[in-house]
Amino acid sequence: MSDISLTSSAHYGLAEPRDFIALMKPRVMSLVIFTAIVGLVAAPTNINPVLALVSVFAIALGAGASGALNMWFDADIDAKMRRTQLRPVPAGRVRGRTALAFGLIMAVIAVVLLGAAANYAAALLLAFTIFFYAVIYTMVLKRSTPHNIVIGGAAGAFPPMIGWVAATGSVDINAAILFGIIFLWTPPHFWALALYKAGDYEKAGVPMLPVVAGPKPTRMQIFLYSIALSIMALAPVYTGLGGVLYAVVATLLSLAFIGLAWRVLRSRAGEGGQSAANGGADLYEVRKGDKAARDLFGFSIIYLFALNAALLAEHGLGLYIPVALGGFS
């Protein structure tokens, strides 16, 4: 970690608004916003629409704060990876200490705002999520263990639970299931990417599973986690959170997910030095042997979006039809 002597051509004072937007990782933030809305809407209670909007805004700010703090601390390794070297801090458009201050200020605003708009339980959970991502994952796990994504994935899994707590003030089994789906989705999603970007991670000294254990064990872990994810994805049907629409979407897409994970398992993704050559900035830039991993990575994004969209449609648009499952319906 450094304030940036990372690039020989750092030109401070040229930061634009879009650089501060980039610090907040808008693509990640969009997923956080979407899943938080799902948790808030699916919760078995009504919340004032204005307070709901403010709560979602606060959660989004919290996600942005986490992203800025991550970019501050990871500036050194981001500068070594082609996929991340154009981020504002390693590119020299924003000073490291500016990113740090930006992240800390947003974090405080986000937590206070959520506490005022919703409740203190949601605010405390948001504060813990920011801490978990910025400190536990970024500063500790990411550089020390190949299980960084497994444990660190909790940070990305909290937003729907935060939305749920913002609406209800408490956690129940369905909030835990929403957390569990994203928690189990994260390893196969990121390990599929890591299989064909392993050269990038190795160059930066990040001990991602394909770098430490090799591609074959990684492919097996992807397949096993995909099975566990598919089981968790169907849990809302049995608790009554998900209705007929969700059951159909979750079943069909989970079968497809397992099928793609099986292709990865049977492939040679990450082998033969192919991944080392694929350090480009494009997330989908692969060589022929890595296409199975690339396909799973791309589909995993659609998968998570579709599951949450089905829940949002059922609970937000009145499309919920219960599935007859005895005592669980």
Secondary structure by P-SEA (a helix, b strand, c coil): ccccccccccccccccaaaaaaaaaaaaaaaaaaaaaaaaaaccccccaaaaaaaaaaaaaaaaaaaaaaaaaaaaaaaacccccccccccccccaaaaaaaaaaaaaaaaaaaaaaccaaaaaaaaaaaaaaacccccccccccccccccccccccaaaaaaaaaacccccaaaaaaaaaaaaaaaaaaaaaaaaaaaaaaaaccccccccccaaaaaaaaaaaaaaaaaaaacccccccccaaaaaaaaaaaaaaaaaaaaaaacccccccccccccccccccccccaaaaaaaaaaaaaaaaaaaaaaaaaccccccccccccccc
